[in-house]
Amino acid sequence: MDQSSVNSDCNSLCVYTQETGDHETQESEGGEADLCKHFVRCKKNPGHKQFIPIDTFTLKHLPEGHQDNDLYEYIKVIADQTVRVNVKMKSPHRPKFWTDSFQHYPFYNMRNIRNLRTGSGRVLYVNKYQDKVRKDGDIPCSDYKKCWCRNCEDSDSPSNIWWEFYVHTATHVVFDEIEAEHVTIRLFYNRDDSPAFSFDKVNVVNANIACDLCWLKCVTCDKTLGEKMMKIWKNYKIVWKNVATKYKKSRDIHKLTFIVSHPHGCSKQVSFGQWKDKLKVGARTKFTYTTSTCPGSSGAYVQCVGYNDVWGRFGFVHSGSKAGLNYSCAGRV
């Protein structure tokens, strides 16, 4: 991706002044070994009482009046799709300010510095290919004839069967292709001792500065992992439809919002709250909400229940925190 793929407007639909607060990526000069220390020393949510570890999450943890099995299954599948995003490079192309603003853009003064920062993201659109032809999924064809993972890239006999998938996160987490070269995506990090399933071959499809939404494309030729991700994606499409139908009429009454993220780069947690403001920004919308987040939550999907768009295509990711409220990127409702 060349620099022209980093867009400063929301797909030319709106350009707006971004009222920014604090981004919520987790920086760690000591690398991954120090992430637990950041979790313990957290000043925003000491003790993390509003977060529920996803491996102990049950139907009874849902807020009163919302202990519904369809909603529970939906949260579980969103959790299955949630990933930790590790980045070890800050692009020299990061702008000084947010679009049409004098608010400083994250990490502008730290360009070219290499240290760990973590955010969150979500896997969408899993597709299986064989010799460039789609065998399963939703995207018709691949740009590649063989698997393009790191192992196959350096192999004389790359696999002719592979899986591609997209990860949505915030642009301030992964800004451009330079940063993507230093990204590792960790899946299924549900508890401290979870096996480390990760990918480090990542391309930027689109990184929109003003909307603060980034699409990444990843790849694997691991059959077990590819089939597991495909199963989760297919389950999501079924469960999503049930919840979208059930909660659409009451979405502006209950205003229920949940987020699954990796606070401080540690294992997966879910938090609940309510959205407060639905702000129009040109042709798009951003939400503010009380749902708890921490450093490391940037890029996590924000689920305003009943506003679930078709398969996450125009969804909302967590962008930052200001004046006691958290806020999303600009998406579509």
C-alpha positions in Angstrom: 0.0 0.0 0.0 1.4 3.4 -0.9 0.9 6.5 1.1 -2.2 7.5 -1.0 -4.1 4.6 0.7 -3.9 6.4 4.0 -7.0 8.6 3.7 -7.6 11.8 5.5 -11.4 11.9 5.0 -14.1 9.3 5.6 -14.2 7.9 2.0 -14.8 11.4 0.8 -18.2 11.4 2.5 -17.3 13.7 5.4 -14.4 15.8 6.7 -14.8 17.0 10.2 -12.9 18.4 13.1 -12.0 15.5 15.4 -12.6 16.4 19.1 -10.0 14.2 20.5 -9.1 13.2 24.0 -6.7 10.4 25.1 -6.1 7.5 22.7 -6.0 4.2 24.4 -3.2 2.2 23.1 -0.9 0.7 25.7 2.8 1.6 25.4 5.3 -0.6 27.1 9.0 0.2 26.9 9.8 -3.1 28.7 7.9 -5.0 26.0 5.4 -7.7 26.6 7.0 -8.7 29.9 5.8 -5.4 31.5 2.2 -5.5 30.3 1.0 -7.2 33.5 2.6 -4.3 35.5 0.6 -1.8 33.5 -2.6 -3.8 34.3 -1.9 -3.8 38.0 -0.9 -0.1 38.1 -3.8 1.1 36.0 -5.0 4.6 37.1 -8.2 4.7 34.9 -9.9 1.6 36.3 -8.0 0.5 39.4 -8.8 -3.1 40.1 -10.7 -3.4 36.8 -14.0 -4.2 38.6 -16.1 -3.3 35.5 -14.3 -5.9 33.3 -15.2 -9.5 33.1 -12.5 -12.0 32.0 -13.9 -13.7 28.9 -13.0 -17.2 30.1 -15.2 -16.9 33.1 -18.0 -14.9 31.4 -21.5 -16.5 31.9 -25.1 -15.6 31.1 -25.5 -14.2 34.7 -22.9 -11.5 34.0 -25.2 -9.8 31.5 -26.9 -6.6 32.9 -30.2 -7.0 34.5 -33.0 -7.2 32.0 -30.7 -8.4 29.3 -29.9 -12.0 30.3 -30.9 -13.3 27.0 -29.3 -16.4 25.4 -29.1 -14.9 21.9 -27.3 -11.9 23.2 -25.0 -14.1 25.3 -24.1 -16.2 22.3 -23.5 -13.0 20.3 -21.0 -11.7 22.9 -19.2 -15.0 22.9 -18.7 -15.0 19.2 -17.6 -11.4 19.2 -15.0 -12.4 21.8 -13.9 -15.3 19.5 -13.2 -12.7 16.8 -11.4 -10.2 19.1 -7.7 -10.1 18.8 -4.7 -8.2 20.3 -2.8 -6.0 18.0 0.9 -5.6 18.7 2.9 -2.8 16.9 6.6 -2.2 17.2 7.1 0.7 14.9 5.8 4.3 14.6 5.6 5.5 11.0 7.5 8.6 9.9 4.3 9.6 8.0 2.1 10.1 11.1 0.6 13.6 10.8 1.1 16.3 13.4 -2.6 16.9 13.9 -5.9 15.2 13.4 -7.8 16.1 10.2 -8.9 19.7 10.2 -7.8 20.2 13.8 -5.0 21.5 16.0 -5.4 18.4 18.2 -2.1 16.5 18.2 -2.2 13.1 16.5 -1.0 10.1 18.6 2.8 9.4 18.5 3.7 12.2 16.1 6.6 13.2 18.3 7.7 9.5 18.5 8.0 8.7 14.8 10.5 6.1 13.8 10.8 4.9 17.5 10.6 1.2 18.0 8.9 0.1 21.2 5.9 -2.1 21.9 2.4 -0.7 21.9 -0.8 -2.8 21.9 -4.4 -2.3 20.8 -7.3 -4.5 20.0 -9.1 -5.5 16.9 -11.6 -7.9 15.4 -11.4 -10.6 12.7 -14.0 -10.4 9.9 -14.6 -12.0 6.4 -12.7 -15.2 6.6 -12.1 -16.8 3.1 -10.5 -20.0 1.9 -8.6 -20.1 -1.4 -7.0 -22.8 -3.5 -4.9 -21.6 -6.5 -6.4 -18.1 -6.2 -10.0 -19.5 -6.5 -12.3 -19.1 -3.5 -13.4 -22.4 -2.0 -15.3 -20.9 1.0 -16.2 -17.5 2.3 -17.5 -14.2 0.8 -14.7 -12.5 -1.1 -14.7 -13.8 -4.8 -11.0 -14.1 -5.4 -7.5 -13.4 -4.0 -4.7 -11.1 -5.2 -2.4 -14.1 -4.8 -1.9 -17.5 -6.6 -0.3 -19.2 -3.6 -0.2 -18.6 0.2 1.7 -15.4 1.1 2.4 -16.0 4.8 5.9 -15.4 6.1 6.8 -19.1 5.8 5.5 -19.5 2.3 7.0 -16.2 1.2 10.5 -17.7 1.7 9.6 -21.2 0.5 10.2 -22.8 -2.9 7.0 -24.7 -2.5 4.3 -22.3 -1.0 1.0 -23.8 -0.1 -1.7 -23.7 -2.8 -4.4 -23.7 -0.1 -4.7 -20.8 2.4 -7.1 -18.6 4.3 -7.3 -14.8 4.2 -9.1 -12.7 6.7 -9.6 -9.0 7.6 -8.9 -7.3 11.0 -10.5 -4.0 11.8 -8.8 -1.7 14.3 -8.2 2.0 14.7 -5.9 3.9 12.4 -4.1 5.4 15.3 -3.1 1.9 16.3 -1.9 0.8 12.8 -1.3 3.9 10.7 0.2 2.6 7.4 2.1 -0.2 5.6 5.3 0.8 7.4 3.8 0.0 10.7 2.0 -3.1 9.4 5.4 -4.6 8.6 5.9 -4.6 12.4 2.5 -5.9 13.5 1.7 -9.2 15.2 -2.0 -10.3 15.6 -2.6 -12.6 18.5 -5.8 -14.7 18.4 -7.7 -16.6 21.2 -5.8 -14.9 24.0 -8.6 -15.6 26.6 -6.5 -16.2 29.7 -2.9 -15.8 30.8 -1.9 -19.3 29.8 -3.7 -19.4 26.4 -1.6 -20.9 23.6 0.0 -18.2 21.4 -1.7 -18.2 18.0 -0.5 -15.3 16.1 0.2 -13.8 12.6 2.9 -11.4 11.5 2.1 -11.1 7.8 -0.2 -8.1 7.6 -1.2 -5.8 4.7 -3.1 -2.5 5.0 -6.2 -2.4 2.9 -7.4 1.0 4.0 -6.4 3.3 6.8 -8.7 6.3 7.3 -7.3 9.1 9.5 -10.5 11.1 9.9 -12.8 8.2 10.6 -10.0 6.4 12.6 -10.8 3.0 11.1 -8.2 0.7 9.6 -8.7 -2.5 7.6 -5.9 -5.0 7.7 -5.6 -8.2 5.7 -3.9 -11.3 7.2 -3.2 -14.8 6.0 -2.5 -18.4 7.2 -2.1 -21.8 5.5 -2.5 -23.6 8.9 -5.5 -25.9 8.1 -6.6 -26.3 11.8 -6.4 -22.6 12.4 -8.0 -21.6 9.1 -11.0 -24.0 9.6 -11.5 -22.8 13.2 -11.6 -19.1 12.0 -14.0 -20.0 9.2 -16.3 -21.8 11.7 -16.4 -18.7 14.0 -17.1 -16.4 11.0 -20.1 -18.6 9.9 -21.4 -18.8 13.4 -21.2 -15.0 13.7 -23.4 -14.5 10.7 -26.1 -16.7 12.2 -26.0 -15.2 15.7 -25.7 -11.6 14.4 -29.0 -11.9 12.5 -30.8 -13.1 15.7 -29.6 -10.2 17.8 -30.0 -7.6 15.1 -33.7 -8.6 14.6 -34.5 -8.8 18.3 -32.9 -5.5 19.5 -33.4 -3.1 16.7 -36.7 -1.6 17.9 -35.5 -1.1 21.5 -32.0 0.0 20.7 -32.7 3.7 21.6 -34.4 2.7 24.8 -31.9 0.3 26.5 -28.8 1.8 24.8 -26.9 -1.2 25.8 -23.2 -1.2 24.8 -20.5 -3.8 25.3 -16.9 -4.0 24.3 -14.5 -7.0 24.2 -10.9 -5.9 24.3 -7.4 -6.6 25.6 -6.9 -4.0 28.3 -3.2 -3.2 28.8 -2.4 -5.9 26.2 -3.5 -8.6 28.7 -6.0 -11.3 28.2 -9.5 -10.7 26.8 -12.2 -8.9 28.9 -15.7 -7.8 28.3 -17.3 -4.6 29.7 -20.9 -3.3 29.7 -22.4 0.2 29.7 -24.7 2.5 27.8 -24.1 4.8 24.9 -24.9 8.5 25.7 -24.5 10.6 22.5 -25.0 9.7 18.9 -23.1 12.5 17.1 -23.5 13.2 13.4 -20.2 13.8 11.6 -21.0 14.4 8.0 -22.5 11.2 6.5 -21.3 9.2 9.5 -22.0 8.8 13.2 -19.8 8.4 16.3 -21.0 7.3 19.7 -20.0 8.2 23.2 -20.5 5.7 26.0 -19.9 4.7 29.6 -18.6 1.2 28.8 -15.3 0.8 30.5 -12.1 0.8 28.5 -8.4 1.0 29.3 -5.1 1.5 27.5 -5.0 -1.4 25.1 -8.7 -1.1 24.2 -8.1 1.2 21.2 -9.4 -0.5 18.1 -11.8 -2.8 19.9 -15.2 -3.1 18.3 -17.9 -1.0 20.1 -21.2 -2.9 20.1 -24.2 -0.6 20.5 -26.7 -3.4 20.6 -29.4 -3.1 17.9 -27.1 -0.9 15.8 -25.2 -4.0 14.5 -24.4 -3.3 10.9 -24.2 -6.0 8.2 -21.3 -8.3 9.1 -19.3 -5.5 10.8 -18.8 -3.7 7.4 -19.4 -0.2 8.7 -18.9 -0.9 12.4 -17.5 1.2 15.2 -14.1 0.7 16.9 -13.0 2.3 20.1 -11.1 5.5 19.4 -10.4 7.2 22.8 -11.6 8.8 26.0 -12.4 12.4 26.9 -14.1 14.2 29.9 -15.2 10.9 31.5 -16.8 9.4 28.4 -15.3 7.0 25.9 -15.9 7.6 22.1 -15.9 5.5 18.9 -14.5 6.1 15.5 -16.9 7.5 12.9 -19.0 4.7 11.3 -22.4 4.1 9.8 -25.7 3.2 11.5 
